[in-house]
Amino acid sequence: MPNVKTAISIEKPVFEQMDILAKNLNVSRSRLFTMAAREFIQRHNNIELLKLINEAYEDTTETEPMVTMMHSKHYGMVKDQW
């Protein structure tokens, strides 16, 4: 996959923390920023998925055992991704 070079402005304390973390993980700052962006995007996608799942259940009653079970399973699938 081709790379795109970009310039961004970030707060100095965040940059310093990213620089330290990159050194501790033995990766470049560019790689670390890419990893962070991917994780943020995945979290956002998971939140959107959970919203869609919840919308799908809006017309069902909470007292249905299957709905209750599916709510907890779906939440369990995405809760650690946030």
Number of C-alpha atoms within 10 A of each C-alpha: 3 4 5 5 6 5 5 4 6 8 7 9 9 10 13 11 11 18 18 13 15 17 13 9 11 11 12 14 17 13 12 18 14 12 12 13 12 12 14 14 12 14 17 14 15 19 16 12 14 18 11 12 15 14 11 10 14 10 8 10 10 13 8 9 10 9 14 13 11 13 17 10 11 14 14 11 12 15 12 9 14 12
